[in-house]
Amino acid sequence: VSVQGGGWRSHRTNFDERFVSLLIPQDAQDRLEAQELRQLVHRALQKLTDDEMRTIELRYQHKQSPGQAASRMGISREAMAALEESGLQKLRSGLEDWHQGR
């Protein structure tokens, strides 16, 4: 699935930082641990395709329903669900080692 959208890649870095900020607790006691987690999340986000990233952004940052996200991307709900699942799986696998080591 490929979604057309010329300006998406230019906004990716800004989205990455906002998304990472949502995942890291504000009251993190250990700044070094928070920085390590931030780097792991950035690496995990970089493994997403543009379409997976756009799906995650629409669903979780903008809180759009599956139907709304699919419509906005111009794809079927099934295609959007597949992108969401593959994107979330990549994020989970990128963070599993850190989570198990806590």
C-alpha positions as CSV (number, residue, x, y, z in Angstrom):
1,V,0.0,0.0,0.0
2,S,1.4,3.4,-0.9
3,V,-0.2,6.6,0.2
4,Q,0.4,9.8,-1.8
5,G,1.3,12.8,0.2
6,G,4.2,15.0,-0.8
7,G,4.8,16.8,2.5
8,W,4.6,13.8,4.9
9,R,8.3,13.0,5.0
10,S,9.2,16.6,6.0
11,H,6.9,16.4,9.1
12,R,8.2,13.0,10.2
13,T,10.9,14.3,12.5
14,N,8.5,16.6,14.3
15,F,6.0,13.8,14.7
16,D,8.7,11.5,16.0
17,E,9.6,13.9,18.9
18,R,6.0,14.5,19.8
19,F,5.2,10.8,19.8
20,V,8.3,10.0,21.9
21,S,7.2,12.6,24.4
22,L,3.9,10.9,24.9
23,L,5.6,7.6,25.7
24,I,8.1,8.8,28.3
25,P,6.8,9.7,31.8
26,Q,7.3,13.3,32.7
27,D,8.4,12.3,36.2
28,A,11.1,9.9,35.0
29,Q,13.5,9.6,38.0
30,D,16.5,8.5,36.0
31,R,17.3,10.9,33.2
32,L,19.7,8.4,31.7
33,E,17.0,5.7,31.5
34,A,14.6,8.2,29.9
35,Q,17.2,9.2,27.3
36,E,17.9,5.5,26.5
37,L,14.2,4.9,26.1
38,R,13.9,8.0,23.9
39,Q,16.7,6.7,21.6
40,L,15.0,3.2,21.4
41,V,11.7,4.7,20.5
42,H,13.3,6.9,17.8
43,R,15.1,3.8,16.4
44,A,11.8,1.9,16.4
45,L,10.0,4.7,14.7
46,Q,12.6,4.9,12.0
47,K,11.9,1.2,11.1
48,L,8.3,2.1,10.1
49,T,7.4,2.7,6.5
50,D,5.9,6.1,5.7
51,D,2.4,4.5,5.4
52,E,2.8,2.7,8.8
53,M,3.9,6.0,10.4
54,R,1.0,7.9,8.9
55,T,-1.4,5.3,10.2
56,I,0.0,5.4,13.7
57,E,0.0,9.2,13.7
58,L,-3.7,9.3,12.6
59,R,-4.9,6.6,15.0
60,Y,-2.9,7.5,18.1
61,Q,-1.8,11.1,17.9
62,H,-4.9,12.4,16.2
63,K,-7.2,9.8,17.8
64,Q,-9.0,9.1,14.5
65,S,-11.2,6.0,14.2
66,P,-10.1,3.2,11.8
67,G,-12.7,4.4,9.3
68,Q,-11.6,8.1,9.5
69,A,-7.9,7.1,9.2
70,A,-8.5,4.9,6.2
71,S,-10.6,7.6,4.5
72,R,-8.0,10.2,5.1
73,M,-5.3,8.0,3.6
74,G,-7.5,7.0,0.7
75,I,-7.3,3.3,1.4
76,S,-9.6,0.5,2.6
77,R,-10.2,-0.1,6.3
78,E,-8.6,-3.6,5.8
79,A,-5.4,-2.0,4.3
80,M,-5.3,0.5,7.1
81,A,-5.7,-2.2,9.8
82,A,-2.8,-4.2,8.2
83,L,-0.6,-1.1,8.3
84,E,-1.5,-0.3,11.9
85,E,-0.8,-3.9,13.0
86,S,2.5,-4.1,11.2
87,G,3.6,-0.7,12.5
88,L,2.6,-1.5,16.1
89,Q,4.4,-4.9,15.9
90,K,7.6,-3.1,14.7
91,L,7.3,-0.6,17.6
92,R,6.7,-3.4,20.1
93,S,9.7,-5.5,18.9
94,G,11.9,-2.4,19.1
95,L,11.0,-1.8,22.7
96,E,10.8,-5.4,24.0
97,D,14.4,-5.7,25.1
98,W,14.3,-2.5,27.0
99,H,11.1,-3.5,28.7
100,Q,12.3,-6.9,29.7
101,G,15.5,-5.4,31.2
102,R,13.7,-3.1,33.6
